Amino acid sequence: MAEALATVGVVASIVQLVDFSARVVGRLEQFHSSVGEVPKSLRHINTELPVLSTTLHQIRQAIEVDSVGNGTRDALVPVIDGCQEQIEQLDAILEKTLPVINDSWRTKSKKAIVSLHQDDKVENITKILRNYIATLTFYLAAVSSTLQPLTDAKLAKIRQWLSAPDPSTNYQKALKQRQDDTGLWFLESDQYTRWKADAASFLWLHGIPGCGKTILSSTILENVLQHCNGDPGKVVTYFFFDFNDLQKQNPELMVRSLICQLSQQCVRIPTSLDTSFSSCENGQRQPSLYAPLEVLQQMMQEFPHVYIVLDALDECSEQAELTNILETMSAWQLQNSHTLLTSRRERDIERSLETFIRQQNILCLQSELVDGDVQKYVQQRLSDDKQLSRWGRHRALRQDIEAALMKGAQGMFRWAVCQLDTLGECRTRASLRRSLGTLPPTLDKTYDRILSAISKPDSQYAVSILRWLTFSARPLLVDELAEIVVINLEDEAKFDREEVLEDPLDVLNICSSLVTMTTDEKDRETGSARQIVALAHYSVKELSPVGQSRKRLSGTLQHATCCVP
């Protein structure tokens, strides 16, 4: 019943708007017939309004034959209301400026003077109406489209040609790590609300290492996807830069990924994308460096609203190229775009972003903002983690753990994660209290303690594991890592099979909180899910001895005859 009433309401609004537009057009035609011409500022309006009426008539027909989904119908409401508001403003201007037959000389003179100050207003109304008409035209095309963008053969071939990395694996991984009800402080903020609604909006969130930026990005992305769900005029595209994956450190591949995602949501094959593909001999060769960026711009212009989320800019390997791309995207001034960025506060990034993002749209993720989320995470780990739950059952101990971790975390999720992993190994209350009394003050000190706690027999494996994960050109499987860690890079890449880890999962036991294992989502359908080991966090890549010996190790690995491809 409610859906039927909503449909009737939309149709009624269309009828009212068409009638009102016809009245305005009639007034202009009457003036034209009596004077011989329409004022210059009103000529575009006189052209746009008939187009608006025709488009609305076609949409009404589609609604009446049930060709319009509820999401599209609801999206049409603010557009129709916006058109009505602009045309009412226009009608009020015409009332003040266009003379009629019975007007006295004095009245005509007064209207002529008033009209001199209305040109800018009329121009602005024309611009807004033109945008609304474009939006209505898009929804009409979406209603009549038969394209299945996910399965269309040509689009599939184009996406294969683009060879873009899939950021959904990063999104799903971060979403799984997210604690329920965290990030709500941001989702309920005025900054976020404005970002979703404002034209050509940019928002930059920056914070210290380990403060939960990527997890927050996944929370934001989930909310944006819900915001756009069911509305073909609102599309989402995103990218997670990833220090563990070379392809996800390349800004050009980021652009290609954004294009691929837009192609999966289009209502017709984008002309710019089709032309680019054809100009490269239907995918026989790759496009020039800046061609994908031009395609992205033109594809974005085809949608009423485009939401872009780019996470971990600091994990991009080509910072200069990335900042150039972002500055170019900002210069487009696309009114339908909404771009959210996250990163550390690195000077090169900050220097670039400050040129086009206003200060009120830059947010530092300080401890007072994220401490509540860190506390929820700590409480959940104490409740659900098998190793920690024994301490969570004792109220006094639980309170002591929470108090110590919240005092030391200072807004760092990563620090809290490592301390909880260590506390989970405590077997007595005495050892637990000793650990709480000697918590390392920083993330670097935490990593130093984790490394120093590794037994001497395991230490050579630990260093080798961390080095291979740092320098590998692609993600490594746990079985691969169990073998290659015994390659002696100081002795012409000598390999001794007797030194291979018998149980590959010992990789996780040896390196504790420094590494993590995930399942390759892409292979689950084939039944051959692969277990991939990666450094647990970008900050691990920078720790000693791995980060400080990068230059020497790079040279050694380049000469290794059995380096992972």
C-alpha positions in Angstrom: 0.0 0.0 0.0 2.8 2.4 1.0 4.7 1.7 -2.2 1.6 2.3 -4.3 1.0 5.7 -2.6 4.6 6.6 -3.1 4.3 5.9 -6.8 1.1 7.9 -7.1 2.9 10.8 -5.3 5.8 10.8 -7.8 3.4 10.7 -10.8 1.4 13.6 -9.2 4.6 15.6 -8.8 5.5 15.0 -12.4 2.1 16.2 -13.6 2.3 19.3 -11.5 5.8 20.1 -12.7 4.9 19.6 -16.4 1.9 21.9 -16.0 3.9 24.5 -14.3 6.7 24.3 -16.9 4.1 24.7 -19.6 2.8 27.9 -17.9 6.2 29.4 -17.9 6.9 28.5 -21.5 3.5 30.0 -22.4 4.4 33.2 -20.7 7.6 33.4 -22.7 5.9 32.6 -25.9 3.3 35.3 -25.2 6.0 37.8 -24.6 7.8 36.7 -27.8 4.7 37.2 -29.9 4.0 40.7 -28.5 7.6 42.0 -28.5 9.2 39.9 -31.3 12.0 38.3 -29.3 12.8 36.7 -26.0 15.4 38.4 -23.7 18.9 36.9 -24.2 19.1 35.6 -20.6 15.9 33.6 -21.1 16.6 32.0 -24.4 18.3 29.0 -22.9 15.4 28.5 -20.5 13.0 28.6 -23.4 15.0 25.7 -24.9 15.5 23.6 -21.7 12.0 23.6 -20.4 10.5 21.7 -23.4 13.3 19.1 -23.0 12.4 18.8 -19.3 8.7 18.3 -20.1 9.4 15.6 -22.7 11.8 13.7 -20.3 9.3 13.9 -17.5 6.5 12.6 -19.7 8.7 9.6 -20.7 9.5 8.9 -17.0 5.8 9.1 -16.1 5.0 6.5 -18.8 7.7 4.2 -17.5 6.4 4.5 -13.9 2.9 3.8 -15.0 3.9 0.5 -16.6 5.9 -0.5 -13.6 9.3 -0.3 -15.3 10.8 1.9 -12.6 12.2 0.2 -9.4 11.6 1.6 -6.0 15.2 2.8 -5.6 15.0 4.7 -8.9 11.5 6.1 -8.0 12.8 7.3 -4.6 15.8 8.9 -6.3 13.6 10.8 -8.7 11.7 12.6 -5.9 14.4 15.1 -4.8 15.3 15.8 -8.5 11.6 16.6 -9.4 11.3 18.7 -6.2 14.5 20.5 -7.2 13.1 21.2 -10.7 9.9 22.5 -9.2 11.8 24.9 -6.9 13.9 26.3 -9.7 11.0 26.8 -12.0 9.0 28.6 -9.2 12.0 30.9 -8.8 12.0 31.5 -12.5 8.3 32.2 -12.6 8.8 34.8 -9.8 11.5 36.5 -11.8 9.3 36.6 -15.0 6.5 38.1 -12.9 8.8 41.0 -11.9 10.5 41.5 -15.3 8.3 40.6 -18.2 5.8 43.3 -19.1 2.2 42.4 -20.1 -0.3 44.2 -22.3 -2.2 46.0 -19.5 1.0 47.3 -17.8 1.3 51.1 -17.6 4.4 52.9 -18.9 5.7 53.3 -15.4 5.3 49.6 -14.6 7.0 48.6 -17.8 9.9 51.0 -17.1 10.2 49.6 -13.5 10.3 46.0 -14.8 12.9 46.9 -17.4 15.1 48.3 -14.6 14.6 45.2 -12.5 15.4 42.9 -15.4 18.9 44.3 -15.6 19.8 42.7 -12.2 18.2 39.3 -12.9 20.6 37.9 -15.6 22.9 36.1 -13.1 20.0 34.6 -11.3 18.4 33.3 -14.5 21.8 31.9 -15.6 22.2 30.1 -12.3 18.7 28.6 -12.6 19.4 27.5 -16.1 22.6 25.8 -15.0 20.9 23.9 -12.2 18.0 22.9 -14.4 20.4 21.6 -17.0 22.0 19.4 -14.4 18.6 18.1 -13.2 17.6 17.3 -16.8 20.9 15.4 -17.2 20.0 13.4 -14.1 16.5 12.7 -15.2 17.9 11.6 -18.6 20.2 9.2 -16.9 17.5 7.6 -14.9 15.3 7.3 -18.0 18.2 5.5 -19.7 18.7 3.3 -16.7 15.0 2.3 -16.8 15.2 1.4 -20.5 18.6 -0.2 -20.4 19.0 -3.9 -21.2 22.7 -4.0 -20.5 24.0 -6.5 -17.9 27.4 -4.8 -17.1 28.7 -7.7 -15.0 28.2 -10.3 -17.7 28.4 -8.3 -20.9 31.0 -10.0 -23.1 32.5 -6.8 -24.5 32.8 -5.2 -21.1 34.3 -8.4 -19.7 36.9 -8.3 -22.5 37.7 -4.6 -21.7 38.1 -5.3 -18.0 40.5 -8.2 -18.9 42.5 -5.9 -21.1 42.8 -3.3 -18.3 44.2 -6.0 -16.0 43.4 -4.0 -12.8 43.9 -5.4 -9.3 40.8 -6.3 -7.3 40.5 -4.1 -4.1 37.5 -6.1 -2.8 39.9 -8.5 -1.1 41.3 -5.7 1.0 37.8 -4.4 1.8 36.5 -7.8 2.9 39.6 -8.5 5.0 39.3 -5.1 6.8 35.6 -5.6 7.3 36.2 -8.9 9.0 38.7 -7.3 11.4 36.3 -4.5 12.2 34.7 -4.5 15.7 30.9 -4.0 15.8 29.8 -0.4 16.4 33.2 1.1 15.9 33.5 4.1 13.6 30.0 5.4 14.4 31.5 8.6 15.7 32.5 9.4 12.2 29.5 8.1 10.4 27.3 10.3 12.6 29.5 13.4 12.1 28.6 16.6 10.3 31.8 16.3 8.2 30.7 12.9 6.8 27.1 14.1 6.1 28.4 17.1 4.2 30.9 15.0 2.3 28.1 12.8 1.0 25.9 15.7 0.0 28.2 18.5 -1.1 29.2 19.0 -4.7 32.8 18.2 -5.7 33.6 17.3 -2.1 36.9 16.0 -0.8 37.7 14.7 2.6 41.1 13.6 4.0 41.5 11.6 7.1 45.1 11.2 8.4 46.5 9.6 11.5 49.5 8.0 13.1 50.6 4.4 12.2 48.3 1.8 13.6 45.4 4.1 14.5 42.9 2.1 12.4 42.6 4.1 9.2 42.1 1.1 6.9 39.4 -0.4 9.2 37.7 2.9 9.4 37.9 3.1 5.5 36.1 -0.2 5.3 33.4 1.0 7.7 32.9 4.2 5.6 32.8 2.2 2.4 30.2 -0.2 3.8 28.0 2.8 4.8 28.5 4.5 1.4 27.5 1.2 -0.4 24.3 1.1 1.8 23.7 4.8 1.0 23.8 4.0 -2.8 22.1 0.7 -2.7 19.1 0.4 -5.2 19.9 3.8 -6.8 21.5 3.4 -10.2 22.5 7.0 -10.2 24.8 6.6 -7.2 27.9 4.5 -7.8 30.8 3.6 -5.6 34.4 3.0 -6.6 37.3 2.5 -4.3 41.0 1.4 -3.9 43.1 0.1 -1.0 46.8 0.7 -1.5 48.6 -2.2 0.0 52.3 -2.6 0.9 51.9 -6.4 0.7 50.9 -6.3 -3.0 53.0 -4.6 -5.7 50.0 -4.2 -8.0 48.2 -2.3 -5.3 51.0 0.2 -4.9 50.8 1.5 -8.5 48.7 4.6 -9.0 48.0 3.9 -12.7 46.6 0.5 -11.7 44.5 2.4 -9.2 42.9 4.4 -12.0 42.3 1.2 -14.0 40.6 -0.4 -11.0 38.3 2.6 -10.6 37.4 2.4 -14.3 36.7 -1.3 -14.0 34.4 -0.8 -11.1 32.5 2.0 -12.9 32.1 -0.3 -15.9 30.4 -2.8 -13.6 27.7 -0.3 -12.7 27.0 1.5 -16.0 23.7 1.5 -17.8 25.3 1.6 -21.3 28.8 0.9 -22.5 30.7 4.1 -21.9 31.7 5.7 -25.2 35.1 6.9 -23.8 36.0 3.4 -22.6 34.8 1.8 -25.9 36.8 4.3 -27.9 40.0 3.7 -25.9 39.7 0.0 -26.3 39.1 0.3 -30.0 42.0 2.7 -30.5 44.3 0.1 -28.9 43.3 -2.4 -31.6 40.6 -4.0 -29.4 43.0 -4.7 -26.6 46.0 -5.8 -28.6 48.2 -3.1 -27.0 48.1 -1.0 -23.8 46.9 2.6 -23.7 49.2 5.6 -23.1 50.0 6.6 -19.6 47.3 9.3 -19.2 44.6 7.8 -21.5 42.9 5.9 -18.6 42.7 9.1 -16.5 40.8 10.8 -19.4 38.5 7.8 -19.6 37.9 7.9 -15.9 36.9 11.6 -16.1 34.4 11.0 -18.9 32.9 7.9 -17.2 32.4 9.7 -14.0 30.5 12.4 -15.8 27.9 9.9 -16.9 26.6 9.3 -13.4 24.6 11.7 -11.2 26.8 10.8 -8.1 30.2 9.1 -7.9 31.6 8.2 -4.5 35.4 7.4 -4.4 37.2 6.0 -1.3 41.0 5.7 -1.5 42.8 4.2 1.4 46.4 4.3 2.6 47.9 6.8 0.1 51.2 6.5 1.9 51.5 2.8 0.8 51.6 3.9 -2.8 55.1 3.3 -4.3 54.9 6.3 -6.7 53.9 9.2 -4.5 54.6 12.0 -7.1 52.5 10.2 -9.7 49.7 9.6 -7.3 49.6 13.2 -6.1 49.6 14.4 -9.7 46.6 12.2 -10.4 44.7 13.5 -7.4 45.4 17.1 -8.3 44.2 16.4 -11.8 41.0 14.8 -10.5 40.4 17.9 -8.3 40.9 20.2 -11.2 38.1 18.5 -13.1 35.7 20.1 -10.6 33.1 17.5 -11.2 30.0 18.5 -9.2 28.8 14.9 -8.9 32.0 13.6 -7.3 32.6 12.8 -3.6 36.2 11.7 -2.8 37.5 10.5 0.6 41.2 9.8 1.2 43.1 8.3 4.1 46.8 8.2 4.8 49.5 9.0 7.3 50.4 12.6 7.6 53.4 12.6 5.4 54.7 15.9 4.2 54.6 15.2 0.4 51.0 14.0 0.7 50.0 16.9 2.9 51.6 19.5 0.7 49.7 18.2 -2.3 46.3 17.7 -0.7 46.3 21.1 1.0 46.2 22.8 -2.4 42.7 21.6 -3.1 41.2 20.3 0.2 39.9 23.0 2.5 41.1 22.9 6.2 37.6 22.1 7.5 37.6 18.9 5.3 40.9 17.6 6.8 40.5 15.5 9.9 43.2 14.2 12.2 42.3 10.8 13.8 43.5 11.9 17.2 43.3 9.6 20.2 40.2 11.3 21.7 38.3 10.4 18.5 39.3 6.7 18.3 39.8 5.8 21.9 36.2 4.7 22.2 36.7 2.3 19.3 39.9 0.9 20.8 38.1 0.3 24.0 35.3 -1.6 22.3 37.9 -3.7 20.5 39.7 -4.5 23.8 36.5 -5.5 25.5 35.5 -7.7 22.7 38.8 -9.5 22.6 38.7 -10.1 26.3 35.2 -11.6 25.9 35.7 -13.7 22.7 39.3 -14.6 22.4 39.9 -18.1 23.7 43.3 -17.2 25.2 42.2 -14.0 26.8 38.7 -15.1 28.0 40.2 -16.6 31.1 41.1 -13.1 32.3 37.9 -11.6 31.0 35.9 -13.7 33.5 37.5 -11.9 36.5 36.0 -8.4 36.8 39.0 -6.8 38.6 41.5 -8.3 36.2 39.5 -7.3 33.2 39.3 -3.7 34.5 43.0 -3.6 35.1 43.7 -4.9 31.6 41.4 -2.3 30.0 42.8 0.5 32.1 46.4 -0.3 31.3 45.8 -0.8 27.6 43.7 2.4 27.2 46.3 4.4 29.0 49.1 3.1 26.7 47.2 2.9 23.4 46.9 6.6 22.8 44.6 5.9 19.8 46.7 3.1 18.3 44.7 0.0 17.5 47.9 -1.8 16.3 49.6 -1.2 19.7 46.6 -2.7 21.5 46.4 -5.7 19.2 50.0 -6.6 19.9 49.7 -6.2 23.7 46.6 -8.4 23.8 48.4 -11.1 21.7 51.2 -11.0 24.3 48.8 -11.0 27.3 47.1 -14.1 25.8 50.3 -16.0 26.3 50.3 -15.3 30.1 49.4 -18.4 32.1 49.4 -17.0 35.6 48.0 -13.9 37.3 51.5 -13.0 38.3 52.9 -13.1 34.8 49.9 -11.1 33.6 50.5 -8.4 36.1 54.2 -8.3 35.3 53.3 -7.9 31.6 50.8 -5.1 32.4 53.4 -3.3 34.5 56.0 -3.4 31.8 54.0 -2.6 28.6 56.2 -1.0 26.0 55.4 2.6 25.5 55.5 2.8 21.7 54.8 0.6 18.7 58.5 0.4 17.8 59.4 -0.8 21.4 56.5 -3.3 21.1 58.1 -4.8 17.9 61.5 -4.8 19.6 60.0 -6.8 22.5 58.3 -9.3 20.1 61.6 -9.9 18.2 63.6 -10.3 21.4 61.1 -12.8 22.7 61.7 -15.1 19.7 63.9 -18.1 20.7 67.4 -18.3 19.4 66.7 -21.4 17.2 63.7 -19.6 15.7 65.4 -16.2 15.2 67.0 -17.1 11.9 63.7 -18.2 10.6 62.0 -15.1 11.9 64.4 -12.7 10.1 64.2 -14.7 6.9 60.3 -14.8 7.0 60.2 -11.0 7.5 62.7 -10.3 4.8 60.9 -12.5 2.2 57.6 -11.0 3.0 59.1 -7.5 2.8 60.7 -8.0 -0.6 58.6 -10.5 -2.4 57.1 -9.2 -5.7 53.8 -11.0 -5.0 51.9 -12.4 -2.0 53.4 -15.7 -0.7 51.5 -18.9 0.2 52.3 -20.4 3.5 53.7 -23.5 1.9 56.0 -21.5 -0.3 57.2 -19.4 2.7 57.9 -22.6 4.7 60.4 -23.6 2.0 62.0 -20.4 0.8 62.9 -19.2 4.3 65.7 -21.7 4.4 67.3 -20.3 1.3 70.7 -18.9 2.3 71.1 -15.6 0.5 74.6 -15.2 1.8 75.8 -18.4 0.2 74.7 -18.1 -3.5 71.1 -18.9 -2.6 71.9 -22.3 -1.2 68.8 -24.4 -0.4 68.8 -27.2 2.2 65.5 -29.2 2.1 66.3 -30.7 5.6 65.9 -27.2 7.0 62.4 -26.7 5.6 59.7 -26.2 8.2 57.8 -29.5 8.6 54.6 -27.7 9.6 54.1 -24.5 7.4 51.9 -23.0 10.0 54.9 -22.7 12.3 55.5 -19.5 10.3 52.7 -17.9 12.3 54.0 -19.3 15.6 57.5 -18.0 15.1 56.5 -14.5 14.1 53.6 -14.1 16.4 51.9 -10.7 15.9 54.1 -9.6 13.1 52.5 -11.7 10.4 49.0 -12.7 9.5 47.4 -15.3 7.3 44.4 -14.9 5.0 42.5 -17.0 2.5 42.6 -16.0 -1.2 38.9 -15.2 -1.8 39.3 -15.6 -5.6 39.9 -19.3 -5.5 37.1 -20.3 -3.1 34.7 -21.2 -6.0 37.1 -23.7 -7.5 37.6 -25.3 -4.1 41.3 -24.5 -4.1 41.4 -21.8 -1.4 45.0 -20.7 -0.8 46.5 -19.6 2.5 48.5 -16.4 2.0 50.9 -15.0 4.6 51.6 -11.3 4.8 53.1 -8.8 7.1 50.4 -7.8 9.7 50.8 -4.1 9.2 52.7 -1.5 7.2 54.6 -0.5 10.3 56.1 -4.1 10.5 57.8 -3.4 7.2 59.7 -0.5 8.7 60.9 -2.3 11.9 64.5 -3.3 12.5 66.2 -5.4 11.3 64.0 -5.6 8.1 63.4 -2.0 7.4 66.8 -0.6 8.2 68.6 -3.2 6.1 66.4 -2.7 3.0 69.1 -1.4 0.7 71.6 -4.2 1.4 68.9 -6.9 1.2 67.5 -5.5 -2.1 70.9 -6.1 -3.7 71.2 -9.6 -2.3 67.8 -10.6 -3.5 68.4 -9.2 -7.0 71.3 -11.7 -7.3 69.4 -14.6 -5.8 69.0 -17.3 -8.5 65.8 -18.7 -7.1 64.0 -15.5 -6.1 60.2 -15.8 -6.0 58.8 -14.5 -9.4 
